[in-house]
Amino acid sequence: MGRGIVVSDFDIHVRKLVAWHFDPNTGSPFWLGKRTELGFDPIRDVQGAADLAMFPDVGAALRSVPAQELIPAGLSGKVFRVYESGGTTGAPKRIVDGDCRARMLEWARLRLIELGVPPSGNWLHLGPTGPHVAGTDVARHAAIGRGLFYAVDFDPRWVKNLLARGSAEVAEEYLQHLLDQGRTVLETQDISVLNATPPLLEAICSRPELYELVRAKVKAILWAGTSISPENLRQLDEVFFPDAVVAGVYGNSLMGVAPQRRRLDTDTHRCVFEPFPETTRLELVDEEGRQVGYGQRGRVRLHLLSEEMFLPNILERDSAVRVEPAPGGEVDGLADVQTYGELEDAQIIEGVY
């Protein structure tokens, strides 16, 4: 590094993980196979976080690459699971996970407890399970607090398929079917935390008996999975569930989770998300790929660096407002996350997830 350049702990982490993923003894077949295509020497030329933009965006390749090729040789004895994205912008993308996600969840749990989410108790998940990592994440939250995990049959791709075909009426029937399942759980079980998508939370508020069940039983409501407008979020927090903790978690299969941070007196947004500082950076960039200023909206660009997965320079489907780090914090915050409106060759349908 040149004189006057500050080397951060994350820069050191970047160099360590680049060396790991491009060493023939420890790297994955996927990245080792791409080394000759890069046009630069990653071990020599990538010296910190600022250099991660040199890598190509391999997000599209994750739709078709055999998952075995993503597993680093240095972790060949570890048990991995395969998870898929929701398929909002096309065929699902796949990642592999051993225990990195679990470590991230332990950190996220402490952040949620700071917001007032009960440290123990049972969780009801009105969201996808199946190949989606969201269900596993919520189950881990419940298990760490020695609570039980309740789920419903939830297929977000079917709803998106219905909406793409113009079958909005059938999609609404499916949404009500999901709520019926949730009501069955709430009527008979003790539930402390409800994890649901914004469309389902808004639908709960329009069903009086179900709404009263949630208000009477649930101590904390977590929303995730789709965007929500600032006004609808305000109403959920202040009007519909004033006695419960209402908090958001931004995330997806590729990046992991970025829970809402504790609100600061200086925050102009009701909800500000922060990613896991150990492995993740979320940059907000303009159409030229340059980071936008604080208070400005940009498209989300992901850099995820763990021993298990190396995902630099991934442009996400979302946009957000860049927020300064909290005092003593290491990472920028993100606020008012919305679907990025200029994706080419992609029909964006959020549906219920």
VOPAGU-2260 file (C-alpha; in pm, 1 decimal, decimal comma):
REM VOPAGU-2260
SITE   aa  ch    i         X         Y         Z
SITE  MET   A    0       0,0       0,0       0,0
SITE  GLY   A    1     122,1     350,5     -76,4
SITE  ARG   A    2     208,9     615,0     178,0
SITE  GLY   A    3     -87,5     793,7     332,5
SITE  ILE   A    4    -333,8     511,0     255,7
SITE  VAL   A    5    -517,1     388,5     564,1
SITE  VAL   A    6    -539,9       9,5     583,8
SITE  SER   A    7    -858,4     -99,4     758,1
SITE  ASP   A    8    -930,6    -432,0     924,2
SITE  PHE   A    9   -1164,9    -508,5     635,6
SITE  ASP   A   10    -886,4    -443,0     383,7
SITE  ILE   A   11    -677,8    -700,8     566,7
SITE  HIS   A   12    -978,2    -935,5     557,9
SITE  VAL   A   13   -1009,7    -878,0     181,2
SITE  ARG   A   14    -647,5    -972,2     115,4
SITE  LYS   A   15    -673,7   -1280,5     334,5
SITE  LEU   A   16    -990,5   -1404,7     164,2
SITE  VAL   A   17    -868,3   -1331,9    -187,9
SITE  ALA   A   18    -554,8   -1534,1    -112,6
SITE  TRP   A   19    -773,8   -1815,8      21,3
SITE  HIS   A   20   -1013,1   -1830,2    -275,0
SITE  PHE   A   21    -739,7   -1812,4    -540,2
SITE  ASP   A   22    -500,1   -2062,7    -383,7
SITE  PRO   A   23    -530,1   -2398,9    -567,5
SITE  ASN   A   24    -514,4   -2577,4    -231,7
SITE  THR   A   25    -807,8   -2390,2     -76,8
SITE  GLY   A   26   -1008,7   -2218,2    -352,9
SITE  SER   A   27   -1324,8   -2335,2    -524,4
SITE  PRO   A   28   -1329,9   -2477,7    -879,5
SITE  PHE   A   29   -1557,7   -2187,5    -975,9
SITE  TRP   A   30   -1314,9   -1906,7    -886,2
SITE  LEU   A   31    -997,3   -2095,3    -973,6
SITE  GLY   A   32   -1143,9   -2152,7   -1318,7
SITE  LYS   A   33   -1207,4   -1781,0   -1359,8
SITE  ARG   A   34    -861,7   -1666,5   -1256,6
SITE  THR   A   35    -719,6   -1669,6   -1610,4
SITE  GLU   A   36   -1023,3   -1474,3   -1739,3
SITE  LEU   A   37    -991,3   -1182,8   -1497,2
SITE  GLY   A   38    -722,3    -984,3   -1676,5
SITE  PHE   A   39    -543,0    -914,2   -1349,1
SITE  ASP   A   40    -372,9   -1107,9   -1070,3
SITE  PRO   A   41    -617,7   -1104,9    -778,1
SITE  ILE   A   42    -360,0   -1196,5    -514,3
SITE  ARG   A   43    -117,7    -927,4    -631,4
SITE  ASP   A   44    -356,3    -653,3    -741,9
SITE  VAL   A   45    -642,7    -670,5    -490,3
SITE  GLN   A   46    -514,9    -495,2    -181,3
SITE  GLY   A   47    -837,4    -383,2     -15,1
SITE  ALA   A   48   -1210,6    -323,6     -37,8
SITE  ALA   A   49   -1172,3     -50,6    -299,7
SITE  ASP   A   50   -1027,3    -305,5    -542,7
SITE  LEU   A   51   -1321,2    -547,8    -525,3
SITE  ALA   A   52   -1493,3    -363,1    -810,0
SITE  MET   A   53   -1225,1    -506,9   -1038,9
SITE  PHE   A   54   -1400,4    -844,2   -1028,6
SITE  PRO   A   55   -1679,7    -928,9   -1271,6
SITE  ASP   A   56   -2035,2    -954,4   -1142,5
SITE  VAL   A   57   -2092,4   -1331,0   -1134,1
SITE  GLY   A   58   -2451,1   -1310,6   -1010,4
SITE  ALA   A   59   -2595,2   -1448,1   -1335,1
SITE  ALA   A   60   -2355,8   -1745,6   -1326,1
SITE  LEU   A   61   -2501,8   -1851,0    -991,3
SITE  ARG   A   62   -2822,3   -1946,2   -1173,3
SITE  SER   A   63   -2656,5   -2239,1   -1353,0
SITE  VAL   A   64   -2316,5   -2328,6   -1204,0
SITE  PRO   A   65   -2314,7   -2671,6   -1031,5
SITE  ALA   A   66   -2320,0   -2594,3    -660,1
SITE  GLN   A   67   -2031,8   -2835,2    -593,5
SITE  GLU   A   68   -1804,0   -2599,1    -788,2
SITE  LEU   A   69   -1871,9   -2323,3    -533,7
SITE  ILE   A   70   -1729,2   -2521,5    -241,0
SITE  PRO   A   71   -1367,7   -2427,1    -156,1
SITE  ALA   A   72   -1119,8   -2716,0    -156,0
SITE  GLY   A   73    -999,6   -2601,0     185,6
SITE  LEU   A   74   -1343,5   -2685,5     329,0
SITE  SER   A   75   -1397,4   -3017,8     154,9
SITE  GLY   A   76   -1471,9   -3200,0     480,4
SITE  LYS   A   77   -1745,7   -2960,4     588,3
SITE  VAL   A   78   -2116,1   -3031,9     541,0
SITE  PHE   A   79   -2277,5   -2775,3     310,5
SITE  ARG   A   80   -2636,2   -2692,5     226,4
SITE  VAL   A   81   -2757,2   -2533,2     -95,5
SITE  TYR   A   82   -2997,5   -2237,9     -80,9
SITE  GLU   A   83   -3176,4   -2055,9    -360,8
SITE  SER   A   84   -3288,2   -1699,0    -412,3
SITE  GLY   A   85   -3654,0   -1614,3    -461,3
SITE  GLY   A   86   -3628,5   -1590,8    -838,9
SITE  THR   A   87   -3770,8   -1240,0    -855,8
SITE  THR   A   88   -3555,8   -1146,3   -1157,2
SITE  GLY   A   89   -3550,4   -1484,8   -1330,1
SITE  ALA   A   90   -3416,5   -1833,2   -1255,9
SITE  PRO   A   91   -3303,0   -1864,0    -891,5
SITE  LYS   A   92   -2940,7   -1811,6    -790,9
SITE  ARG   A   93   -2771,3   -2065,1    -564,4
SITE  ILE   A   94   -2522,1   -2038,5    -282,5
SITE  VAL   A   95   -2363,7   -2292,6     -50,1
SITE  ASP   A   96   -2345,9   -2254,8     327,3
SITE  GLY   A   97   -2174,7   -2449,5     602,5
SITE  ASP   A   98   -2172,5   -2242,7     920,7
SITE  CYS   A   99   -2097,2   -1884,7     810,1
SITE  ARG   A  100   -2466,0   -1797,9     800,7
SITE  ALA   A  101   -2509,8   -1930,1    1155,5
SITE  ARG   A  102   -2233,6   -1699,2    1282,3
SITE  MET   A  103   -2398,7   -1406,1    1107,8
SITE  LEU   A  104   -2731,2   -1495,2    1269,7
SITE  GLU   A  105   -2579,1   -1494,5    1617,6
SITE  TRP   A  106   -2464,5   -1136,6    1555,0
SITE  ALA   A  107   -2801,2   -1037,3    1405,7
SITE  ARG   A  108   -2985,7   -1184,3    1703,8
SITE  LEU   A  109   -2798,3    -954,4    1942,2
SITE  ARG   A  110   -2887,7    -656,4    1723,2
SITE  LEU   A  111   -3255,1    -751,4    1731,3
SITE  ILE   A  112   -3249,4    -793,9    2108,7
SITE  GLU   A  113   -3111,9    -438,8    2132,5
SITE  LEU   A  114   -3427,1    -326,1    1952,1
SITE  GLY   A  115   -3649,8    -501,7    2205,3
SITE  VAL   A  116   -3713,7    -836,1    2034,1
SITE  PRO   A  117   -3758,8   -1099,4    2308,7
SITE  PRO   A  118   -3443,5   -1309,5    2359,5
SITE  SER   A  119   -3655,6   -1621,8    2406,5
SITE  GLY   A  120   -3997,9   -1748,4    2303,6
SITE  ASN   A  121   -4160,0   -1912,2    2003,8
SITE  TRP   A  122   -4145,9   -1773,8    1649,5
SITE  LEU   A  123   -4405,6   -1791,4    1371,1
SITE  HIS   A  124   -4261,2   -1754,7    1023,2
SITE  LEU   A  125   -4503,5   -1634,5     754,2
SITE  GLY   A  126   -4241,2   -1663,2     483,9
SITE  PRO   A  127   -4079,9   -1921,3     254,7
SITE  THR   A  128   -3890,4   -2228,8     368,6
SITE  GLY   A  129   -3803,8   -2496,5     112,0
SITE  PRO   A  130   -3489,3   -2403,5     -82,7
SITE  HIS   A  131   -3491,6   -2052,1      62,1
SITE  VAL   A  132   -3254,9   -1967,6     345,1
SITE  ALA   A  133   -3506,7   -1736,0     515,0
SITE  GLY   A  134   -3684,1   -2022,2     690,0
SITE  THR   A  135   -3355,2   -2164,8     817,9
SITE  ASP   A  136   -3255,6   -1821,5     947,9
SITE  VAL   A  137   -3577,4   -1777,9    1146,4
SITE  ALA   A  138   -3557,6   -2133,6    1279,4
SITE  ARG   A  139   -3207,0   -2057,4    1407,2
SITE  HIS   A  140   -3326,7   -1741,1    1580,4
SITE  ALA   A  141   -3593,0   -1942,5    1761,4
SITE  ALA   A  142   -3355,2   -2227,3    1850,7
SITE  ILE   A  143   -3084,8   -1998,2    1991,9
SITE  GLY   A  144   -3345,6   -1857,6    2230,1
SITE  ARG   A  145   -3470,5   -2208,7    2312,5
SITE  GLY   A  146   -3801,0   -2137,4    2143,6
SITE  LEU   A  147   -4001,8   -2334,8    1891,9
SITE  PHE   A  148   -4024,4   -2253,4    1522,2
SITE  TYR   A  149   -4362,7   -2255,4    1351,0
SITE  ALA   A  150   -4396,6   -2226,7     973,7
SITE  VAL   A  151   -4661,2   -2242,4     702,4
SITE  ASP   A  152   -4660,5   -2386,3     351,2
SITE  PHE   A  153   -4541,1   -2086,7     151,6
SITE  ASP   A  154   -4441,2   -2093,8    -216,9
SITE  PRO   A  155   -4346,6   -1740,2    -328,1
SITE  ARG   A  156   -4266,8   -1848,5    -683,8
SITE  TRP   A  157   -4621,8   -1969,9    -738,9
SITE  VAL   A  158   -4759,8   -1629,9    -640,6
SITE  LYS   A  159   -4517,0   -1454,6    -876,9
SITE  ASN   A  160   -4622,5   -1694,4   -1151,1
SITE  LEU   A  161   -4987,2   -1610,7   -1090,8
SITE  LEU   A  162   -4922,6   -1237,8   -1100,0
SITE  ALA   A  163   -4714,4   -1267,3   -1417,9
SITE  ARG   A  164   -5009,2   -1444,2   -1582,8
SITE  GLY   A  165   -5249,9   -1175,4   -1469,7
SITE  SER   A  166   -5422,7   -1404,1   -1218,2
SITE  ALA   A  167   -5430,2   -1147,2    -937,4
SITE  GLU   A  168   -5755,5   -1287,7    -798,0
SITE  VAL   A  169   -5605,1   -1634,3    -754,5
SITE  ALA   A  170   -5292,6   -1480,8    -601,9
SITE  GLU   A  171   -5513,1   -1304,5    -347,2
SITE  GLU   A  172   -5680,4   -1636,5    -262,6
SITE  TYR   A  173   -5336,4   -1785,8    -204,1
SITE  LEU   A  174   -5242,8   -1495,7      23,3
SITE  GLN   A  175   -5555,1   -1559,5     230,4
SITE  HIS   A  176   -5462,8   -1929,1     240,7
SITE  LEU   A  177   -5129,8   -1831,9     398,1
SITE  LEU   A  178   -5307,4   -1618,0     656,2
SITE  ASP   A  179   -5548,0   -1901,7     737,3
SITE  GLN   A  180   -5250,3   -2122,5     820,7
SITE  GLY   A  181   -5101,6   -1852,5    1041,0
SITE  ARG   A  182   -5430,3   -1805,3    1222,4
SITE  THR   A  183   -5444,7   -2177,9    1304,3
SITE  VAL   A  184   -5104,9   -2150,9    1473,0
SITE  LEU   A  185   -5187,4   -1829,8    1660,7
SITE  GLU   A  186   -5516,8   -1965,6    1792,8
SITE  THR   A  187   -5351,8   -2264,3    1959,7
SITE  GLN   A  188   -4987,7   -2180,8    2028,6
SITE  ASP   A  189   -4790,5   -1924,2    2228,0
SITE  ILE   A  190   -4609,0   -1699,8    1980,2
SITE  SER   A  191   -4371,0   -1424,7    2092,5
SITE  VAL   A  192   -4224,3   -1319,6    1757,4
SITE  LEU   A  193   -4396,1   -1297,9    1420,8
SITE  ASN   A  194   -4171,8   -1287,3    1114,1
SITE  ALA   A  195   -4363,7   -1194,4     799,5
SITE  THR   A  196   -4342,2   -1009,8     471,1
SITE  PRO   A  197   -4495,0    -661,0     437,6
SITE  PRO   A  198   -4776,8    -780,0     206,6
SITE  LEU   A  199   -4884,9   -1037,2     464,1
SITE  LEU   A  200   -4863,1    -791,5     752,9
SITE  GLU   A  201   -5077,8    -545,5     561,3
SITE  ALA   A  202   -5326,7    -824,0     483,9
SITE  ILE   A  203   -5336,5    -923,3     852,9
SITE  CYS   A  204   -5447,5    -570,0     937,8
SITE  SER   A  205   -5748,0    -609,3     708,8
SITE  ARG   A  206   -5871,9    -925,9     885,2
SITE  PRO   A  207   -6007,3    -811,4    1223,1
SITE  GLU   A  208   -6004,8   -1144,3    1408,2
SITE  LEU   A  209   -5653,9   -1233,9    1292,1
SITE  TYR   A  210   -5532,8    -881,0    1362,1
SITE  GLU   A  211   -5662,8    -898,1    1719,9
SITE  LEU   A  212   -5488,8   -1233,7    1769,1
SITE  VAL   A  213   -5157,1   -1082,3    1664,7
SITE  ARG   A  214   -5205,1    -774,6    1882,2
SITE  ALA   A  215   -5295,5    -986,1    2185,8
SITE  LYS   A  216   -5019,5   -1245,0    2157,9
SITE  VAL   A  217   -4718,1   -1118,8    1965,8
SITE  LYS   A  218   -4450,2    -911,8    2138,6
SITE  ALA   A  219   -4233,4    -839,3    1833,0
SITE  ILE   A  220   -4302,3    -822,7    1459,7
SITE  LEU   A  221   -4018,2    -856,3    1211,1
SITE  TRP   A  222   -4073,3    -767,7     847,2
SITE  ALA   A  223   -3854,2    -880,1     558,6
SITE  GLY   A  224   -3867,4   -1016,0     207,1
SITE  THR   A  225   -4017,7    -727,2       9,0
SITE  SER   A  226   -4002,3    -350,0      12,5
SITE  ILE   A  227   -4243,2    -132,4     209,1
SITE  SER   A  228   -4322,0     235,2     174,5
SITE  PRO   A  229   -4222,9     473,1     457,5
SITE  GLU   A  230   -4588,8     557,3     520,2
SITE  ASN   A  231   -4700,3     194,4     540,7
SITE  LEU   A  232   -4413,1     122,3     777,7
SITE  ARG   A  233   -4516,0     415,6     996,2
SITE  GLN   A  234   -4871,3     284,5    1011,7
SITE  LEU   A  235   -4760,2     -67,5    1104,3
SITE  ASP   A  236   -4541,8      74,7    1380,8
SITE  GLU   A  237   -4758,3     353,6    1521,8
SITE  VAL   A  238   -5116,1     272,2    1426,5
SITE  PHE   A  239   -5163,8    -101,6    1396,5
SITE  PHE   A  240   -4902,7    -243,9    1637,3
SITE  PRO   A  241   -4809,0      33,6    1880,7
SITE  ASP   A  242   -4756,5    -210,6    2170,3
SITE  ALA   A  243   -4519,8    -444,3    1984,5
SITE  VAL   A  244   -4163,6    -401,7    1868,3
SITE  VAL   A  245   -4170,2    -355,7    1490,0
SITE  ALA   A  246   -3832,8    -404,5    1321,1
SITE  GLY   A  247   -3705,8    -478,5     972,7
SITE  VAL   A  248   -3442,5    -714,7     839,5
SITE  TYR   A  249   -3301,5    -654,7     492,7
SITE  GLY   A  250   -3134,5    -945,9     324,2
SITE  ASN   A  251   -3136,4   -1223,5      69,2
SITE  SER   A  252   -2971,6   -1556,6      -1,6
SITE  LEU   A  253   -2653,5   -1403,5    -141,5
SITE  MET   A  254   -2577,0   -1124,9     105,2
SITE  GLY   A  255   -2715,0   -1268,7     428,1
SITE  VAL   A  256   -2897,6   -1035,3     665,0
SITE  ALA   A  257   -2873,1    -668,7     755,3
SITE  PRO   A  258   -3097,0    -605,9    1057,1
SITE  GLN   A  259   -3235,3    -269,3    1147,7
SITE  ARG   A  260   -3003,9     -76,0    1376,9
SITE  ARG   A  261   -3115,3     113,9    1685,5
SITE  ARG   A  262   -3269,2     443,7    1580,3
SITE  LEU   A  263   -3051,6     750,2    1639,0
SITE  ASP   A  264   -3175,7    1099,5    1723,2
SITE  THR   A  265   -3015,1    1218,4    1401,4
SITE  ASP   A  266   -3182,1     957,4    1177,3
SITE  THR   A  267   -3427,7    1098,4     927,0
SITE  HIS   A  268   -3546,9     748,9     830,7
SITE  ARG   A  269   -3758,8     527,5    1052,9
SITE  CYS   A  270   -3555,9     218,1     963,0
SITE  VAL   A  271   -3183,2     198,0     883,2
SITE  PHE   A  272   -3022,0    -137,5     801,0
SITE  GLU   A  273   -2661,2    -239,5     866,2
SITE  PRO   A  274   -2489,1    -552,6     727,1
SITE  PHE   A  275   -2260,2    -794,3     910,0
SITE  PRO   A  276   -1933,6    -595,5     932,9
SITE  GLU   A  277   -1711,7    -902,4     954,9
SITE  THR   A  278   -1786,2   -1029,7     604,6
SITE  THR   A  279   -2010,6    -786,2     419,4
SITE  ARG   A  280   -2010,3    -444,2     259,3
SITE  LEU   A  281   -2310,0    -292,9      82,9
SITE  GLU   A  282   -2228,1       1,2    -140,0
SITE  LEU   A  283   -2482,2     229,3    -306,5
SITE  VAL   A  284   -2372,7     324,2    -655,1
SITE  ASP   A  285   -2494,3     531,3    -947,6
SITE  GLU   A  286   -2536,4     410,7   -1306,7
SITE  GLU   A  287   -2162,1     449,8   -1363,8
SITE  GLY   A  288   -2076,7     233,7   -1063,3
SITE  ARG   A  289   -1958,5     525,4    -848,2
SITE  GLN   A  290   -2060,7     536,9    -484,9
SITE  VAL   A  291   -2328,8     798,5    -416,9
SITE  GLY   A  292   -2306,4    1051,9    -134,6
SITE  TYR   A  293   -2476,4    1026,2     201,6
SITE  GLY   A  294   -2845,6    1100,1     175,1
SITE  GLN   A  295   -2851,9    1000,3    -192,3
SITE  ARG   A  296   -3017,7     697,4    -349,2
SITE  GLY   A  297   -2812,5     437,4    -531,7
SITE  ARG   A  298   -2828,1      78,5    -645,4
SITE  VAL   A  299   -2709,8    -181,7    -394,7
SITE  ARG   A  300   -2373,5    -342,2    -474,7
SITE  LEU   A  301   -2274,3    -638,8    -260,4
SITE  HIS   A  302   -1930,0    -754,0    -150,9
SITE  LEU   A  303   -1950,2   -1075,4      55,1
SITE  LEU   A  304   -1622,3   -1232,0     164,9
SITE  SER   A  305   -1619,4   -1542,7     379,2
SITE  GLU   A  306   -1419,0   -1862,9     360,8
SITE  GLU   A  307   -1727,3   -2036,8     219,4
SITE  MET   A  308   -1844,7   -1786,3     -40,5
SITE  PHE   A  309   -1663,3   -1515,1    -234,4
SITE  LEU   A  310   -1911,4   -1275,2    -395,5
SITE  PRO   A  311   -1752,5    -942,2    -484,0
SITE  ASN   A  312   -1910,9    -670,7    -695,7
SITE  ILE   A  313   -2264,4    -814,6    -717,7
SITE  LEU   A  314   -2528,0    -565,4    -829,6
SITE  GLU   A  315   -2851,0    -635,1    -644,7
SITE  ARG   A  316   -3209,8    -578,5    -758,2
SITE  ASP   A  317   -3259,2    -306,3    -494,6
SITE  SER   A  318   -3190,8      61,9    -447,3
SITE  ALA   A  319   -3159,8     245,4    -116,2
SITE  VAL   A  320   -3054,0     570,2      47,0
SITE  ARG   A  321   -2698,0     580,1     182,1
SITE  VAL   A  322   -2676,5     661,8     554,4
SITE  GLU   A  323   -2365,4     747,2     755,6
SITE  PRO   A  324   -2238,9     481,7     997,0
SITE  ALA   A  325   -2361,3     497,7    1355,1
SITE  PRO   A  326   -2107,1     643,4    1600,0
SITE  GLY   A  327   -1829,8     387,6    1636,7
SITE  GLY   A  328   -1973,3     182,8    1350,6
SITE  GLU   A  329   -1776,8      31,5    1062,8
SITE  VAL   A  330   -2033,2      18,2     784,9
SITE  ASP   A  331   -2271,7     251,1     604,3
SITE  GLY   A  332   -2640,6     215,5     668,1
SITE  LEU   A  333   -2914,6     168,9     410,5
SITE  ALA   A  334   -3262,4     321,7     430,2
SITE  ASP   A  335   -3584,9     315,7     227,8
SITE  VAL   A  336   -3495,4       3,5      31,1
SITE  GLN   A  337   -3698,9     -23,8    -288,2
SITE  THR   A  338   -3686,1    -234,1    -603,2
SITE  TYR   A  339   -3439,5     -91,6    -853,0
SITE  GLY   A  340   -3647,0      29,5   -1144,6
SITE  GLU   A  341   -3400,9       3,7   -1433,3
SITE  LEU   A  342   -3312,5    -363,9   -1452,0
SITE  GLU   A  343   -3288,2    -479,8   -1811,6
SITE  ASP   A  344   -3435,6    -807,3   -1934,4
SITE  ALA   A  345   -3608,1    -869,7   -1603,2
SITE  GLN   A  346   -3970,9    -855,6   -1503,0
SITE  ILE   A  347   -3975,0    -750,6   -1138,2
SITE  ILE   A  348   -4259,2    -914,1    -944,2
SITE  GLU   A  349   -4223,7    -914,2    -567,4
SITE  GLY   A  350   -4559,4   -1074,3    -490,1
SITE  VAL   A  351   -4561,8   -1185,6    -126,4
SITE  TYR   A  352   -4181,2   -1235,7    -104,2
